[in-house]
Structure formats: structure tokens, C-alpha cells
Amino acid sequence: MKYLKTYKLFENQSNIPYELWDDISDILIELDHEGFVTSKHYDDVKKVSNKLCEDVIEIVVNKQSTEDFSYSEIEDVFKRLIDYLKPYGWNYSILYFPPIGKHHFIEFECGGKDPLAQVYSPVFNNNTEKMLYKSQLGKTLKECHAFKIVFYQNIDHIIRSSWYPFVPLIKENKSNKDEYHDLMMVLNDLFDDFGILSHSNERFGDDNDDYPEHRFWAFRNSGGQDIMTTNVDSLEEVKDIVIYNIPAEHKDRFWNELMSYKQQIEEVTGKSFHVYEEEINNLFYDYILRLIETNIFESHSIPQMRLYYGESVLSECDDMIDDIKDMVLELQDIGLFTMVGYTPMTLTWVDKTPKIIVEVQGDLELCESNEDDINSTFERIKDYVRSKGYPTGFGSWEREAPNSFAVIDNQSIGRKRYKVYQMLIQK
């Protein structure tokens, strides 16, 4: 196992050492024999609780019967994983998925050499409050849907979370430049896959016929002269990231892979991720990537929308969004990711009437095993909104996660596959 100490593990995703997966699988096999379901995969950049981490190995454990279980049933196995990886510089976090109340994993233990490897902790006024919290946590860990242990090599920084607003952060006032730096980090593999180089010094524009043919990306400054650079610190504020010269024959694949990062980008940055596509001479496409303050899947209408669409129309749509969020709660309970809100075109007042998007997605196997529940939920939503006079459109598709690998039964099966279900609602 000395290779762990001398070899930086994931220099590229196509060269993940199978020895590591084999050793972890050997440790987890005890749980497989006891009726648990274990899964593991790797991400080069991922949010772990309140930390943006690099070189991330994520292991999730739940019951085959989907019943709740206690952390004590798997604690010894998690400790063996920590004892194996921690001496070689790995940090770790342990999280639980509660049976009620929340719909996300909650961190309760972590450790490692990185000074930022610390768990969220409430602020206690006295020792009594602290004892009550620990007592309640002990009870909570006796009945959970699932547990997750995550190992990571580096922590880039702490991220503010609306789940735990009381937590003091290393970067209390996260700047616009930090957010675009995080966006660039998430997209690094996409740039490599498509041969998108960093910004060149070529000059071009309306008065220059020599449009560059190679693909490249750059940060652009906000306001004033249109400066492009890959050094985000040289700008006062970032307007967007631009990507130039994706060939027309590759644009559909590029678009699909770019948008497959949307959920991860919005989770890491805390902003809505918007992409604008521009055609160049029928041969190439440029892309403008922007982060916008309003989160389209969490927020209701904003004042400007009410002026544009009308108070009564927006109030009706806001109520529908609340009702639809209640309808998809049962899908969250089985581990699917759900989003309900206004589309970007509505938030920027491009749509003539408000358009609502309902999206459900998750691991392909999980979706297929719950297909009847997913379809019946969308049928209920359709019946509900049609009763209010709103037509719907529905579609579903599968996608690959370019930056995530799955391993099942000790064998790498390549990139994870997800299924997406989407409904658009507009009068």
C-alpha cells in the first residue's frame, strides 16, 4: 500500500488505481454479506458538506430492504476505512441521511490533516445545550436511511450553506472572483476532454477577418474594456467565462456534457448557472457562462418579474410551485434530486408568460427501480396544473456524468449514468 504515500492518486480519471478500489472493496465486503448495499465513486472536485474538496472518494451505505438502521451497525467498518487511508494524508467526513425533516446528508464527524477538516457545529450558550445536542445526535444516528463516508485529499475552501447559516466561515465574504474560480475548477475536465486551451493573446473582432480556429476559454471582466484573461486575480470583478470555437458537429455533445455539470456548479457556487450559445458563420459556436444570484430552483418570483408579468399571475404561479414541491417530496425521500422553480428565460423576462420547470434526476438504477412512482408523481402534477388551465410538456433522457466514475462489485463500470425527467408548465 506504499503507493498511496508516494503517488498522487488521481492525476487523471482514466488512471484510477484499481488497487485502491480493491482494498476498499475488501473492507466493505463485510457489509455486503450483512444485507447492506454499498456504492462508491470518485470526483475530482466535489462539495462535501460545507467544504469544496479535491480528489474525492465517496462511499454510501444503505439497507437492501430500504429500512432505517443504526450507525453502530456499520461504525467498525468505517473506522477500518479511516485507519487504512488516514495515515496517507486523507481527510474524511461522515454524514447521515435522516428519516424525516431534511432531504440531504448531514455531516456529524470528520478529521484529517487539513485545518479546514472540521464538522459543522451549532453555537451553544452553555454546557447543558451542548449535552442535549449530543444526546439528540445519538438518538438520530440510531435510525437513518443511509450513511456516507467521504475521503478527500485537499480542501479548497469553506462554502456558505443556507442549511447552517450560523457556522463561521473562512471566507465570510466570498467574492465574485472566488465563485468563477470554483466554476472553472469544476469544468477543468470538460476543457481537457474537448481540447479547450487557456486564453491566447490573439486579437480579433469585427475588423479582423482572421478569426482564431483553436478552442480556448477565458474570464472576462465586468464593465469597461472587454479584457480576457485566465488570471482571475487580475480582474476587479468577473462578468463571465467565455468559450470560443466549438465546431458545429460537436456542439450538441458539448452542450449536453456542459449542462451535466449544472447541478454540481450550482451546489458549489451557490448561484444559478446560465449558458448562452452564439453561432459563428455556421461553423463554430461560442458559449458564455454566467453565475446569477437568484437560484431558479429555490427562489420564488422577484419584484421585477411581478412588474413584468403582473401580481396576480405571479401569485398563482408561486402557489403552484409550493404545491408541486410538496408533491415531489416523496421522490426526495427515496434519494432522487428534485428541482421546482422558474426557468432562466422567465427570470430574465424573455418568456411572454411565466414558465415553470419541474425536474427530477438520479442514478439510472435508482430511477428505473422507482419508475412507477416517478411517473405517477408527474401525472398528479399534470392533472393539478391542467385543472388551473396550464398546459404541460414532458420528456426524459439519460446522461453520463463526465467527472464521476462508478464501481460495482469490485469492477469499474466507467462513468456513472443518470436519468433526468423534466416537465415544463406554461399558460
C-alpha positions as CSV (number, residue, x, y, z in Angstrom):
1,M,0.0,0.0,0.0
2,K,3.0,2.3,-0.1
3,Y,1.9,3.6,-3.5
4,L,-0.7,5.7,-1.6
5,K,2.1,7.7,0.1
6,T,4.3,8.4,-2.8
7,Y,1.8,8.6,-5.7
8,K,-0.8,11.4,-6.1
9,L,-3.8,9.3,-6.8
10,F,-6.0,10.8,-9.4
11,E,-3.7,12.7,-11.8
12,N,-6.3,11.8,-14.4
13,Q,-9.5,10.0,-14.2
14,S,-8.6,7.3,-16.8
15,N,-5.8,6.1,-14.5
16,I,-7.5,5.4,-11.2
17,P,-5.5,2.7,-9.4
18,Y,-7.5,-0.5,-9.1
19,E,-5.5,-1.4,-6.1
20,L,-7.3,1.3,-4.1
21,W,-10.7,0.1,-5.2
22,D,-9.8,-3.5,-4.4
23,D,-8.6,-2.6,-0.9
24,I,-11.7,-0.5,-0.1
25,S,-14.0,-3.3,-1.5
26,D,-12.3,-5.9,0.7
27,I,-13.0,-3.7,3.7
28,L,-16.7,-3.2,2.6
29,I,-17.4,-6.8,1.8
30,E,-18.5,-7.5,5.4
31,L,-21.4,-5.1,4.9
32,D,-22.4,-6.7,1.6
33,H,-22.6,-10.0,3.4
34,E,-24.8,-8.5,6.2
35,G,-27.5,-7.2,3.8
36,F,-26.2,-3.7,3.2
37,V,-25.9,-2.1,-0.2
38,T,-22.6,-0.2,-0.7
39,S,-21.6,2.0,-3.6
40,K,-18.5,4.2,-4.2
41,H,-17.3,6.6,-6.8
42,Y,-14.7,9.3,-7.4
43,D,-15.0,13.0,-8.3
44,D,-12.1,15.3,-9.0
45,V,-13.9,18.3,-7.4
46,K,-17.0,18.0,-5.2
47,K,-18.8,19.8,-2.4
48,V,-18.6,17.8,0.9
49,S,-20.9,19.3,3.4
50,N,-19.5,22.9,3.7
51,K,-16.2,22.2,2.0
52,L,-15.1,22.4,-1.6
53,C,-12.8,19.4,-1.9
54,E,-10.5,17.8,-4.5
55,D,-9.8,14.1,-5.2
56,V,-13.0,12.9,-3.6
57,I,-13.9,9.2,-2.9
58,E,-17.5,8.9,-1.8
59,I,-18.9,5.7,-0.2
60,V,-22.6,5.3,0.5
61,V,-24.2,2.6,2.6
62,N,-27.9,1.7,2.9
63,K,-30.1,-1.4,3.5
64,Q,-31.3,-3.7,0.7
65,S,-34.7,-3.6,2.4
66,T,-34.6,0.3,2.5
67,E,-35.4,0.2,6.2
68,D,-33.7,2.5,8.7
69,F,-30.7,1.4,10.6
70,S,-28.2,2.5,13.2
71,Y,-24.7,3.9,12.7
72,S,-23.4,1.4,15.2
73,E,-24.1,-1.4,12.7
74,I,-21.5,-0.1,10.3
75,E,-19.3,2.0,12.6
76,D,-16.5,-0.6,12.8
77,V,-16.2,-0.8,9.0
78,F,-16.0,3.0,8.6
79,K,-13.3,3.0,11.3
80,R,-11.3,0.4,9.4
81,L,-11.5,2.6,6.2
82,I,-10.3,5.6,8.2
83,D,-7.4,3.6,9.7
84,Y,-6.4,2.5,6.2
85,L,-6.5,5.8,4.4
86,K,-5.9,8.5,7.1
87,P,-2.1,7.7,7.6
88,Y,-1.5,8.5,3.9
89,G,-2.8,12.0,4.2
90,W,-6.5,11.5,3.5
91,N,-9.1,13.7,5.3
92,Y,-12.6,12.3,5.9
93,S,-16.2,13.2,6.6
94,I,-19.0,11.0,7.9
95,L,-22.6,12.0,7.1
96,Y,-26.1,10.6,7.8
97,F,-29.4,10.8,5.9
98,P,-32.2,11.4,8.4
99,P,-35.5,9.6,8.1
100,I,-37.6,12.8,8.4
101,G,-37.2,16.5,8.3
102,K,-34.2,17.0,6.0
103,H,-33.6,15.8,2.5
104,H,-29.8,15.9,2.3
105,F,-26.8,14.2,4.1
106,I,-25.7,15.9,7.3
107,E,-22.1,15.8,8.5
108,F,-21.5,14.7,12.1
109,E,-17.9,13.6,12.2
110,C,-14.7,14.5,10.3
111,G,-10.9,14.6,10.6
112,G,-7.6,14.7,8.9
113,K,-4.5,16.8,8.5
114,D,-6.2,19.8,6.8
115,P,-7.1,22.5,9.3
116,L,-10.4,23.1,7.4
117,A,-11.4,19.4,8.0
118,Q,-14.0,20.3,10.7
119,V,-17.6,19.4,11.1
120,Y,-20.5,21.9,11.3
121,S,-21.3,22.6,14.9
122,P,-24.1,24.7,16.4
123,V,-23.3,27.5,18.7
124,F,-24.1,26.5,22.3
125,N,-24.9,29.0,25.1
126,N,-23.9,26.6,27.8
127,N,-22.8,23.0,28.6
128,T,-26.5,21.9,29.1
129,E,-27.3,22.9,25.5
130,K,-24.2,21.0,24.3
131,M,-25.2,17.9,26.2
132,L,-28.7,18.0,24.8
133,Y,-27.4,18.3,21.3
134,K,-25.1,15.3,21.7
135,S,-27.9,13.3,23.2
136,Q,-30.2,14.1,20.3
137,L,-27.5,13.3,17.8
138,G,-27.0,9.9,19.5
139,K,-30.7,9.2,19.1
140,T,-30.8,10.4,15.5
141,L,-27.9,8.1,14.5
142,K,-29.9,5.0,15.6
143,E,-32.5,5.5,12.8
144,C,-31.2,6.7,9.4
145,H,-31.9,6.0,5.8
146,A,-28.2,5.9,4.8
147,F,-24.7,6.8,5.9
148,K,-21.9,8.2,3.8
149,I,-18.2,8.4,4.4
150,V,-16.2,10.7,2.1
151,F,-12.4,10.8,1.7
152,Y,-10.6,13.8,0.1
153,Q,-7.0,14.9,-0.4
154,N,-7.4,18.7,-0.3
155,I,-9.9,21.3,0.8
156,D,-10.0,24.4,-1.4
157,H,-12.2,26.5,0.9
158,I,-15.3,26.6,3.1
159,I,-18.6,27.3,1.4
160,R,-21.5,29.1,3.0
161,S,-24.6,27.0,3.3
162,S,-28.2,28.0,3.9
163,W,-28.7,24.8,5.9
164,Y,-26.3,26.0,8.6
165,P,-26.2,29.8,8.5
166,F,-24.7,30.1,12.0
167,V,-21.4,28.4,11.0
168,P,-18.4,30.8,10.9
169,L,-16.6,30.6,7.6
170,I,-13.0,31.0,6.5
171,K,-14.2,33.1,3.5
172,E,-17.0,35.1,5.2
173,N,-17.5,37.4,2.1
174,K,-16.9,35.1,-0.8
175,S,-16.1,37.3,-3.8
176,N,-17.4,37.1,-7.3
177,K,-13.8,36.0,-8.4
178,D,-13.9,33.1,-5.9
179,E,-17.2,31.9,-7.4
180,Y,-15.9,32.0,-11.0
181,H,-12.7,30.3,-9.9
182,D,-14.8,27.5,-8.4
183,L,-16.7,27.3,-11.7
184,M,-13.5,26.9,-13.7
185,M,-12.3,24.2,-11.3
186,V,-15.4,22.2,-11.9
187,L,-15.1,22.5,-15.6
188,N,-11.4,21.6,-15.9
189,D,-12.1,18.1,-17.1
190,L,-14.6,19.3,-19.7
191,F,-11.9,21.7,-21.1
192,D,-9.5,18.8,-21.3
193,D,-11.9,16.5,-23.0
194,F,-12.7,19.0,-25.8
195,G,-9.1,20.3,-26.1
196,I,-10.2,23.8,-24.9
197,L,-7.0,25.7,-24.1
198,S,-6.5,28.7,-21.9
199,H,-6.8,32.2,-23.3
200,S,-4.4,33.2,-26.1
201,N,-3.2,36.7,-26.9
202,E,-4.8,36.8,-30.4
203,R,-6.8,39.9,-31.3
204,F,-9.9,39.5,-33.3
205,G,-13.3,41.2,-33.8
206,D,-15.5,42.8,-36.4
207,D,-12.4,44.5,-38.0
208,N,-10.4,41.3,-38.1
209,D,-11.1,38.6,-40.7
210,D,-8.6,36.1,-39.1
211,Y,-10.9,34.6,-36.5
212,P,-8.9,32.1,-34.4
213,E,-9.6,28.5,-35.1
214,H,-8.4,26.8,-31.9
215,R,-10.7,26.4,-28.9
216,F,-9.9,28.4,-25.8
217,W,-11.6,29.8,-22.7
218,A,-11.1,33.0,-20.6
219,F,-12.5,35.1,-17.8
220,R,-14.0,38.4,-18.9
221,N,-14.1,41.5,-16.7
222,S,-17.3,43.2,-15.7
223,G,-17.7,46.7,-17.2
224,G,-15.2,48.8,-19.1
225,Q,-12.8,47.4,-21.6
226,D,-13.5,43.8,-22.6
227,I,-10.5,42.2,-21.1
228,M,-9.9,38.5,-21.3
229,T,-7.6,36.5,-19.1
230,T,-7.1,33.2,-17.3
231,N,-5.8,35.0,-14.2
232,V,-8.9,35.8,-12.2
233,D,-7.0,37.8,-9.7
234,S,-6.1,40.4,-12.3
235,L,-9.7,41.5,-12.6
236,E,-11.7,43.6,-10.2
237,E,-14.9,41.6,-10.9
238,V,-15.7,38.8,-13.4
239,K,-18.6,39.2,-15.8
240,D,-18.5,35.6,-17.2
241,I,-16.4,32.8,-18.7
242,V,-16.3,32.6,-22.5
243,I,-15.5,29.5,-24.5
244,Y,-14.6,30.0,-28.2
245,N,-14.8,27.8,-31.3
246,I,-16.7,24.6,-30.6
247,P,-17.2,23.1,-34.0
248,A,-20.8,22.8,-35.2
249,E,-20.5,19.0,-35.4
250,H,-19.6,18.8,-31.7
251,K,-22.0,21.4,-30.3
252,D,-24.8,19.0,-29.2
253,R,-22.4,16.7,-27.4
254,F,-20.6,19.7,-25.8
255,W,-23.9,21.3,-24.7
256,N,-25.1,18.0,-23.1
257,E,-21.8,17.5,-21.3
258,L,-21.6,21.1,-20.2
259,M,-25.1,21.1,-18.8
260,S,-24.5,17.8,-17.0
261,Y,-22.3,19.9,-14.6
262,K,-25.1,22.3,-13.8
263,Q,-26.2,20.7,-10.5
264,Q,-22.6,20.5,-9.3
265,I,-21.8,24.1,-10.3
266,E,-24.9,25.5,-8.5
267,E,-24.2,23.4,-5.4
268,V,-20.5,24.6,-5.3
269,T,-21.1,28.2,-6.1
270,G,-24.5,28.8,-4.6
271,K,-25.6,30.7,-7.8
272,S,-27.7,29.8,-10.8
273,F,-25.7,28.7,-13.8
274,H,-26.7,30.1,-17.1
275,V,-25.3,29.4,-20.6
276,Y,-25.7,31.4,-23.7
277,E,-24.9,29.9,-27.1
278,E,-23.8,32.1,-30.1
279,E,-23.4,30.8,-33.7
280,I,-20.4,32.0,-35.7
281,N,-20.6,31.6,-39.5
282,N,-22.4,28.3,-39.3
283,L,-19.1,26.6,-38.5
284,F,-18.4,27.3,-34.8
285,Y,-20.3,28.1,-31.6
286,D,-19.2,30.3,-28.7
287,Y,-20.5,29.9,-25.2
288,I,-20.9,32.5,-22.4
289,L,-21.1,31.1,-18.9
290,R,-22.6,33.2,-16.2
291,L,-23.4,32.9,-12.5
292,I,-26.6,34.7,-11.4
293,E,-27.5,35.5,-7.8
294,T,-31.1,34.1,-7.9
295,N,-31.3,30.4,-7.6
296,I,-34.0,29.4,-10.0
297,F,-34.8,26.1,-8.2
298,E,-35.2,27.6,-4.8
299,S,-36.5,31.1,-5.2
300,H,-39.9,32.4,-6.0
301,S,-40.6,35.4,-8.2
302,I,-38.6,38.6,-7.8
303,P,-40.0,42.1,-7.8
304,Q,-39.0,42.9,-11.4
305,M,-40.9,39.8,-12.6
306,R,-44.1,40.9,-10.8
307,L,-43.9,44.2,-12.6
308,Y,-43.5,42.5,-16.0
309,Y,-45.9,39.6,-15.7
310,G,-48.4,41.0,-13.2
311,E,-49.0,40.5,-9.5
312,S,-52.0,38.1,-9.9
313,V,-50.2,35.9,-12.4
314,L,-47.1,35.5,-10.4
315,S,-49.0,34.9,-7.2
316,E,-50.8,32.0,-8.8
317,C,-47.5,30.6,-10.2
318,D,-45.8,30.9,-6.8
319,D,-48.7,29.0,-5.2
320,M,-48.3,26.3,-7.8
321,I,-44.6,26.0,-7.2
322,D,-45.2,25.5,-3.5
323,D,-47.8,22.8,-4.1
324,I,-45.6,21.0,-6.7
325,K,-42.7,21.0,-4.2
326,D,-45.0,19.1,-1.8
327,M,-45.9,16.6,-4.5
328,V,-42.2,15.7,-5.2
329,L,-41.3,15.3,-1.5
330,E,-41.8,11.5,-1.7
331,L,-39.3,11.3,-4.6
332,Q,-36.7,13.2,-2.4
333,D,-37.3,10.6,0.3
334,I,-36.1,7.8,-1.9
335,G,-32.9,9.7,-2.8
336,L,-33.8,11.5,-6.0
337,F,-32.8,15.1,-6.7
338,T,-35.8,17.4,-7.4
339,M,-35.9,21.0,-8.6
340,V,-39.0,23.2,-9.0
341,G,-39.0,26.9,-10.0
342,Y,-39.0,29.4,-12.8
343,T,-36.9,28.9,-15.9
344,P,-34.0,31.3,-16.6
345,M,-35.9,32.8,-19.5
346,T,-38.7,33.7,-17.2
347,L,-36.3,35.1,-14.6
348,T,-34.8,37.4,-17.2
349,W,-38.3,38.3,-18.6
350,V,-37.7,36.8,-22.0
351,D,-40.8,34.5,-21.9
352,K,-44.0,36.2,-22.7
353,T,-45.7,34.3,-19.8
354,P,-44.1,32.7,-16.8
355,K,-42.7,29.2,-17.4
356,I,-42.2,26.7,-14.5
357,I,-39.7,23.8,-14.7
358,V,-40.1,20.6,-12.7
359,E,-37.0,18.3,-12.9
360,V,-36.3,15.0,-11.2
361,Q,-33.0,13.2,-11.6
362,G,-30.9,10.5,-10.1
363,D,-28.8,7.4,-10.5
364,L,-30.1,5.4,-13.5
365,E,-30.6,2.2,-11.5
366,L,-32.5,4.1,-8.7
367,C,-34.7,5.8,-11.3
368,E,-35.6,2.6,-13.1
369,S,-36.5,0.8,-9.9
370,N,-38.8,3.7,-8.9
371,E,-40.1,4.5,-12.4
372,D,-43.8,3.9,-11.5
373,D,-43.6,6.3,-8.5
374,I,-41.9,8.9,-10.7
375,N,-44.4,8.7,-13.5
376,S,-47.4,8.8,-11.1
377,T,-46.0,11.9,-9.4
378,F,-45.7,13.6,-12.8
379,E,-49.2,12.5,-13.7
380,R,-50.5,14.1,-10.5
381,I,-48.6,17.3,-11.3
382,K,-50.0,17.3,-14.8
383,D,-53.6,16.9,-13.6
384,Y,-53.2,19.6,-11.0
385,V,-51.8,22.3,-13.3
386,R,-54.2,21.5,-16.1
387,S,-57.0,22.0,-13.6
388,K,-55.7,25.5,-13.4
389,G,-55.6,25.9,-17.1
390,Y,-51.8,25.4,-17.6
391,P,-50.6,23.1,-20.5
392,T,-47.5,20.9,-19.9
393,G,-44.7,19.4,-21.8
394,F,-42.8,16.3,-20.6
395,G,-39.6,14.5,-21.5
396,S,-37.0,12.2,-20.1
397,W,-33.4,11.2,-21.1
398,E,-30.3,9.6,-19.9
399,R,-26.9,11.3,-19.4
400,E,-23.4,10.5,-18.4
401,A,-21.6,12.4,-15.6
402,P,-18.2,13.2,-17.3
403,N,-16.4,13.7,-13.9
404,S,-17.8,10.8,-12.0
405,F,-16.9,7.1,-12.0
406,A,-18.9,4.2,-10.6
407,V,-17.6,0.9,-9.2
408,I,-19.9,-2.0,-8.6
409,D,-19.0,-5.5,-7.3
410,N,-15.3,-4.5,-7.3
411,Q,-15.4,-3.7,-11.0
412,S,-15.1,-0.3,-12.6
413,I,-18.1,0.3,-15.0
414,G,-16.9,3.6,-16.3
415,R,-18.8,6.9,-15.9
416,K,-22.0,7.0,-13.9
417,R,-25.3,7.2,-15.8
418,Y,-28.2,9.3,-14.6
419,K,-31.8,9.7,-15.8
420,V,-33.5,13.1,-16.0
421,Y,-37.3,13.7,-16.0
422,Q,-38.4,17.2,-16.9
423,M,-41.8,18.9,-17.2
424,L,-42.4,22.5,-18.4
425,I,-45.5,24.3,-17.4
426,Q,-46.7,27.5,-19.2
427,K,-50.0,29.1,-20.0
